[in-house]
Amino acid sequence: MKGEDYKLDNKLIEEHLYEDVLEFEDLPNNTVRLSAATIEQLFKDTKYNLNDVRKEKLVKPVALSLLPAEIKKIENTKKRKDLFIQIILPLIIKENNYIKADRKKLFGILNKNNNTNLEKKWLNKKFKQYGVANRDLSTLKIRMDEVPVSMAIAQAAKETGWGTSRFAQEGNALFGQWTWSGEGIKPAGAEDGTTHKVMKFVVLQASVKAYQRNLNTHSTYKKFRKARAEMRDKKKELDSLILTEYLDKYAETGKDYVRILQQIIKQNQLTDFDNAKLLPSSLELESLI
């Protein structure tokens, strides 16, 4: 990709950005908050443990909708962290898989001289989802890409205190995204006149989708997307320790925030999960949870 193409990743049309996230609101709200003990037993029954994932790079397709309230009571730090990772890892990979499939379809369309009406309709939908102005394909290519799993886990861990925060428990908010309109949770101790709230979601999956859409579209993370696109051009693996350098605007603490994310990735060996794949669902696990 040429240098001038990166400059096109500029204007953002926000009107339709989170429409597919809001679709989760329309799903039947029959989710049940399972206890930590029940979830641990479920993982045991399905032979889902992180040691195996690190070795085999295969993740069980267990999709939980809510975090257990008891996670904050788990005194053993490693046990609490492992449970949190086990819960969110399949959700992150699932969203990356959607993006990967879309990206493959996009490149297939770009390699054709003529596109069908269905392909044109699909492109229009993606331009809206990614807030792309002027139907610019170079911008869509830059924005429609995965977020490294290790980076997503580290940010979720930092933003929620490994799943223990009020925002995570009450609003399924894994990434602390702010909103100035619509539903949200007001931060405790917020001063009068504070207009922002933390976005809340009906299920954890919606939070992951909104987080990826945020990084892939907001002007604040344009340098992150540029660095990622350059890695793609050089046929390199996406490196979370490098890409986190461009997240200094994600939190008010700036470079300290970046340093903490990198520390979380290294200390917890999260890059082990970057190439992990979601196993096909032979059991309808999602319908059970």
Contacts in CASP RR format, 6 or more apart in sequence:
PFRMAT RR
TARGET T0000
AUTHOR 0000-0000-0000
METHOD contacts of the structure
MODEL  1
MKGEDYKLDNKLIEEHLYEDVLEFEDLPNNTVRLSAATIEQLFKDTKYNL
NDVRKEKLVKPVALSLLPAEIKKIENTKKRKDLFIQIILPLIIKENNYIK
ADRKKLFGILNKNNNTNLEKKWLNKKFKQYGVANRDLSTLKIRMDEVPVS
MAIAQAAKETGWGTSRFAQEGNALFGQWTWSGEGIKPAGAEDGTTHKVMK
FVVLQASVKAYQRNLNTHSTYKKFRKARAEMRDKKKELDSLILTEYLDKY
AETGKDYVRILQQIIKQNQLTDFDNAKLLPSSLELESLI
1 138 0 8 1.000
1 141 0 8 1.000
1 142 0 8 1.000
1 229 0 8 1.000
1 230 0 8 1.000
1 232 0 8 1.000
1 233 0 8 1.000
5 138 0 8 1.000
5 142 0 8 1.000
6 142 0 8 1.000
6 226 0 8 1.000
6 229 0 8 1.000
8 136 0 8 1.000
8 138 0 8 1.000
8 139 0 8 1.000
8 142 0 8 1.000
9 138 0 8 1.000
9 139 0 8 1.000
9 142 0 8 1.000
9 143 0 8 1.000
9 222 0 8 1.000
9 225 0 8 1.000
9 226 0 8 1.000
10 133 0 8 1.000
10 139 0 8 1.000
10 219 0 8 1.000
10 222 0 8 1.000
11 133 0 8 1.000
11 134 0 8 1.000
12 131 0 8 1.000
12 133 0 8 1.000
12 217 0 8 1.000
12 218 0 8 1.000
12 219 0 8 1.000
13 128 0 8 1.000
13 131 0 8 1.000
13 132 0 8 1.000
13 133 0 8 1.000
14 131 0 8 1.000
15 128 0 8 1.000
15 131 0 8 1.000
16 128 0 8 1.000
16 129 0 8 1.000
16 131 0 8 1.000
17 129 0 8 1.000
17 130 0 8 1.000
17 131 0 8 1.000
17 213 0 8 1.000
17 217 0 8 1.000
18 210 0 8 1.000
18 213 0 8 1.000
19 128 0 8 1.000
19 129 0 8 1.000
20 129 0 8 1.000
20 209 0 8 1.000
21 201 0 8 1.000
21 206 0 8 1.000
21 209 0 8 1.000
21 210 0 8 1.000
21 213 0 8 1.000
24 201 0 8 1.000
24 202 0 8 1.000
24 203 0 8 1.000
24 205 0 8 1.000
24 206 0 8 1.000
24 209 0 8 1.000
25 202 0 8 1.000
27 202 0 8 1.000
27 203 0 8 1.000
29 202 0 8 1.000
31 65 0 8 1.000
31 66 0 8 1.000
31 202 0 8 1.000
31 203 0 8 1.000
31 289 0 8 1.000
32 66 0 8 1.000
32 289 0 8 1.000
33 66 0 8 1.000
33 67 0 8 1.000
33 68 0 8 1.000
33 69 0 8 1.000
34 42 0 8 1.000
34 64 0 8 1.000
34 66 0 8 1.000
34 68 0 8 1.000
34 289 0 8 1.000
35 68 0 8 1.000
35 69 0 8 1.000
35 70 0 8 1.000
36 68 0 8 1.000
36 70 0 8 1.000
36 71 0 8 1.000
36 73 0 8 1.000
36 74 0 8 1.000
36 83 0 8 1.000
37 70 0 8 1.000
38 68 0 8 1.000
39 64 0 8 1.000
39 68 0 8 1.000
39 83 0 8 1.000
39 87 0 8 1.000
40 83 0 8 1.000
42 62 0 8 1.000
42 289 0 8 1.000
43 49 0 8 1.000
43 60 0 8 1.000
43 62 0 8 1.000
43 86 0 8 1.000
46 60 0 8 1.000
46 62 0 8 1.000
46 283 0 8 1.000
46 285 0 8 1.000
47 60 0 8 1.000
48 59 0 8 1.000
48 60 0 8 1.000
48 62 0 8 1.000
48 86 0 8 1.000
49 86 0 8 1.000
50 82 0 8 1.000
50 85 0 8 1.000
50 86 0 8 1.000
52 58 0 8 1.000
53 59 0 8 1.000
53 89 0 8 1.000
53 272 0 8 1.000
53 273 0 8 1.000
53 276 0 8 1.000
54 269 0 8 1.000
54 272 0 8 1.000
54 273 0 8 1.000
57 275 0 8 1.000
57 276 0 8 1.000
57 277 0 8 1.000
58 276 0 8 1.000
58 277 0 8 1.000
58 279 0 8 1.000
59 89 0 8 1.000
59 90 0 8 1.000
59 93 0 8 1.000
59 276 0 8 1.000
59 277 0 8 1.000
59 278 0 8 1.000
59 279 0 8 1.000
60 90 0 8 1.000
60 279 0 8 1.000
60 285 0 8 1.000
61 90 0 8 1.000
61 94 0 8 1.000
61 278 0 8 1.000
61 279 0 8 1.000
61 280 0 8 1.000
61 281 0 8 1.000
61 285 0 8 1.000
61 286 0 8 1.000
62 86 0 8 1.000
62 90 0 8 1.000
62 285 0 8 1.000
62 289 0 8 1.000
63 90 0 8 1.000
63 91 0 8 1.000
63 94 0 8 1.000
63 205 0 8 1.000
63 285 0 8 1.000
63 286 0 8 1.000
63 289 0 8 1.000
64 87 0 8 1.000
64 91 0 8 1.000
64 204 0 8 1.000
64 289 0 8 1.000
65 172 0 8 1.000
65 203 0 8 1.000
65 204 0 8 1.000
65 205 0 8 1.000
65 289 0 8 1.000
66 172 0 8 1.000
66 203 0 8 1.000
66 204 0 8 1.000
67 84 0 8 1.000
67 87 0 8 1.000
67 163 0 8 1.000
67 168 0 8 1.000
67 169 0 8 1.000
67 172 0 8 1.000
67 204 0 8 1.000
68 83 0 8 1.000
69 169 0 8 1.000
71 80 0 8 1.000
71 83 0 8 1.000
71 84 0 8 1.000
71 162 0 8 1.000
71 163 0 8 1.000
71 164 0 8 1.000
72 163 0 8 1.000
72 164 0 8 1.000
72 169 0 8 1.000
74 80 0 8 1.000
74 83 0 8 1.000
80 162 0 8 1.000
80 164 0 8 1.000
81 157 0 8 1.000
81 162 0 8 1.000
81 268 0 8 1.000
84 156 0 8 1.000
84 157 0 8 1.000
84 160 0 8 1.000
84 162 0 8 1.000
84 163 0 8 1.000
85 153 0 8 1.000
85 268 0 8 1.000
85 270 0 8 1.000
85 273 0 8 1.000
87 204 0 8 1.000
88 152 0 8 1.000
88 153 0 8 1.000
88 156 0 8 1.000
88 174 0 8 1.000
88 204 0 8 1.000
88 208 0 8 1.000
89 149 0 8 1.000
89 153 0 8 1.000
89 273 0 8 1.000
89 276 0 8 1.000
90 278 0 8 1.000
91 204 0 8 1.000
91 205 0 8 1.000
91 208 0 8 1.000
92 147 0 8 1.000
92 149 0 8 1.000
92 152 0 8 1.000
92 153 0 8 1.000
92 208 0 8 1.000
93 149 0 8 1.000
93 276 0 8 1.000
93 277 0 8 1.000
93 278 0 8 1.000
94 205 0 8 1.000
94 208 0 8 1.000
94 278 0 8 1.000
95 205 0 8 1.000
95 208 0 8 1.000
95 209 0 8 1.000
95 212 0 8 1.000
96 146 0 8 1.000
96 147 0 8 1.000
96 149 0 8 1.000
96 212 0 8 1.000
97 278 0 8 1.000
99 144 0 8 1.000
99 145 0 8 1.000
99 146 0 8 1.000
99 212 0 8 1.000
100 146 0 8 1.000
102 126 0 8 1.000
102 144 0 8 1.000
103 144 0 8 1.000
103 145 0 8 1.000
103 146 0 8 1.000
105 122 0 8 1.000
106 123 0 8 1.000
106 126 0 8 1.000
106 140 0 8 1.000
106 141 0 8 1.000
106 144 0 8 1.000
109 115 0 8 1.000
109 119 0 8 1.000
109 122 0 8 1.000
109 123 0 8 1.000
110 137 0 8 1.000
110 141 0 8 1.000
112 119 0 8 1.000
115 123 0 8 1.000
123 135 0 8 1.000
123 140 0 8 1.000
124 135 0 8 1.000
126 132 0 8 1.000
126 140 0 8 1.000
126 144 0 8 1.000
127 135 0 8 1.000
127 140 0 8 1.000
129 213 0 8 1.000
130 139 0 8 1.000
130 140 0 8 1.000
130 143 0 8 1.000
130 144 0 8 1.000
130 213 0 8 1.000
130 216 0 8 1.000
130 217 0 8 1.000
131 143 0 8 1.000
131 217 0 8 1.000
132 139 0 8 1.000
132 140 0 8 1.000
132 143 0 8 1.000
133 139 0 8 1.000
141 229 0 8 1.000
142 225 0 8 1.000
142 226 0 8 1.000
142 228 0 8 1.000
142 229 0 8 1.000
143 216 0 8 1.000
143 217 0 8 1.000
143 225 0 8 1.000
144 216 0 8 1.000
145 216 0 8 1.000
145 225 0 8 1.000
145 228 0 8 1.000
145 229 0 8 1.000
145 232 0 8 1.000
146 238 0 8 1.000
147 211 0 8 1.000
147 212 0 8 1.000
147 215 0 8 1.000
147 216 0 8 1.000
148 238 0 8 1.000
148 239 0 8 1.000
148 240 0 8 1.000
148 243 0 8 1.000
148 274 0 8 1.000
149 240 0 8 1.000
149 270 0 8 1.000
149 273 0 8 1.000
149 274 0 8 1.000
149 276 0 8 1.000
150 240 0 8 1.000
150 265 0 8 1.000
150 270 0 8 1.000
150 271 0 8 1.000
150 272 0 8 1.000
150 273 0 8 1.000
150 274 0 8 1.000
151 240 0 8 1.000
151 243 0 8 1.000
151 244 0 8 1.000
151 247 0 8 1.000
151 261 0 8 1.000
151 265 0 8 1.000
152 208 0 8 1.000
152 211 0 8 1.000
152 212 0 8 1.000
153 268 0 8 1.000
153 270 0 8 1.000
153 273 0 8 1.000
154 240 0 8 1.000
154 244 0 8 1.000
154 261 0 8 1.000
154 262 0 8 1.000
154 264 0 8 1.000
154 265 0 8 1.000
154 268 0 8 1.000
154 270 0 8 1.000
155 175 0 8 1.000
155 211 0 8 1.000
155 247 0 8 1.000
155 250 0 8 1.000
155 261 0 8 1.000
156 163 0 8 1.000
156 174 0 8 1.000
156 175 0 8 1.000
157 163 0 8 1.000
157 264 0 8 1.000
157 268 0 8 1.000
158 257 0 8 1.000
158 260 0 8 1.000
158 261 0 8 1.000
158 264 0 8 1.000
159 165 0 8 1.000
159 167 0 8 1.000
159 168 0 8 1.000
159 173 0 8 1.000
159 174 0 8 1.000
159 175 0 8 1.000
159 176 0 8 1.000
160 167 0 8 1.000
160 168 0 8 1.000
160 173 0 8 1.000
160 174 0 8 1.000
160 176 0 8 1.000
161 168 0 8 1.000
163 169 0 8 1.000
163 174 0 8 1.000
165 173 0 8 1.000
166 185 0 8 1.000
166 188 0 8 1.000
167 173 0 8 1.000
167 176 0 8 1.000
167 185 0 8 1.000
167 198 0 8 1.000
167 200 0 8 1.000
168 174 0 8 1.000
170 185 0 8 1.000
170 200 0 8 1.000
171 184 0 8 1.000
171 185 0 8 1.000
171 198 0 8 1.000
171 200 0 8 1.000
171 201 0 8 1.000
172 200 0 8 1.000
172 201 0 8 1.000
172 202 0 8 1.000
172 203 0 8 1.000
172 204 0 8 1.000
172 206 0 8 1.000
172 207 0 8 1.000
173 185 0 8 1.000
173 198 0 8 1.000
173 199 0 8 1.000
173 200 0 8 1.000
173 201 0 8 1.000
173 207 0 8 1.000
174 204 0 8 1.000
174 207 0 8 1.000
174 208 0 8 1.000
174 211 0 8 1.000
175 207 0 8 1.000
175 208 0 8 1.000
175 210 0 8 1.000
175 211 0 8 1.000
175 214 0 8 1.000
176 198 0 8 1.000
176 199 0 8 1.000
177 198 0 8 1.000
177 199 0 8 1.000
177 207 0 8 1.000
177 210 0 8 1.000
177 211 0 8 1.000
177 214 0 8 1.000
178 196 0 8 1.000
178 197 0 8 1.000
178 198 0 8 1.000
178 199 0 8 1.000
179 196 0 8 1.000
179 197 0 8 1.000
179 198 0 8 1.000
179 199 0 8 1.000
180 195 0 8 1.000
180 196 0 8 1.000
180 197 0 8 1.000
182 197 0 8 1.000
183 197 0 8 1.000
183 199 0 8 1.000
183 200 0 8 1.000
184 197 0 8 1.000
184 198 0 8 1.000
184 199 0 8 1.000
184 200 0 8 1.000
185 197 0 8 1.000
185 198 0 8 1.000
185 200 0 8 1.000
186 194 0 8 1.000
186 197 0 8 1.000
186 198 0 8 1.000
187 194 0 8 1.000
187 197 0 8 1.000
187 198 0 8 1.000
199 207 0 8 1.000
199 210 0 8 1.000
201 207 0 8 1.000
201 210 0 8 1.000
214 221 0 8 1.000
215 221 0 8 1.000
215 224 0 8 1.000
215 225 0 8 1.000
216 225 0 8 1.000
220 249 0 8 1.000
220 250 0 8 1.000
221 246 0 8 1.000
221 247 0 8 1.000
221 249 0 8 1.000
221 250 0 8 1.000
223 246 0 8 1.000
224 243 0 8 1.000
224 246 0 8 1.000
224 247 0 8 1.000
227 242 0 8 1.000
227 243 0 8 1.000
227 245 0 8 1.000
227 246 0 8 1.000
228 238 0 8 1.000
228 243 0 8 1.000
231 237 0 8 1.000
231 238 0 8 1.000
231 239 0 8 1.000
231 242 0 8 1.000
231 243 0 8 1.000
232 238 0 8 1.000
237 274 0 8 1.000
237 275 0 8 1.000
238 274 0 8 1.000
240 265 0 8 1.000
240 270 0 8 1.000
240 271 0 8 1.000
240 274 0 8 1.000
241 262 0 8 1.000
241 265 0 8 1.000
241 266 0 8 1.000
241 271 0 8 1.000
244 258 0 8 1.000
244 261 0 8 1.000
244 262 0 8 1.000
244 265 0 8 1.000
245 258 0 8 1.000
247 257 0 8 1.000
247 258 0 8 1.000
247 261 0 8 1.000
248 254 0 8 1.000
248 255 0 8 1.000
248 257 0 8 1.000
248 258 0 8 1.000
250 257 0 8 1.000
251 257 0 8 1.000
253 260 0 8 1.000
264 270 0 8 1.000
265 271 0 8 1.000
END
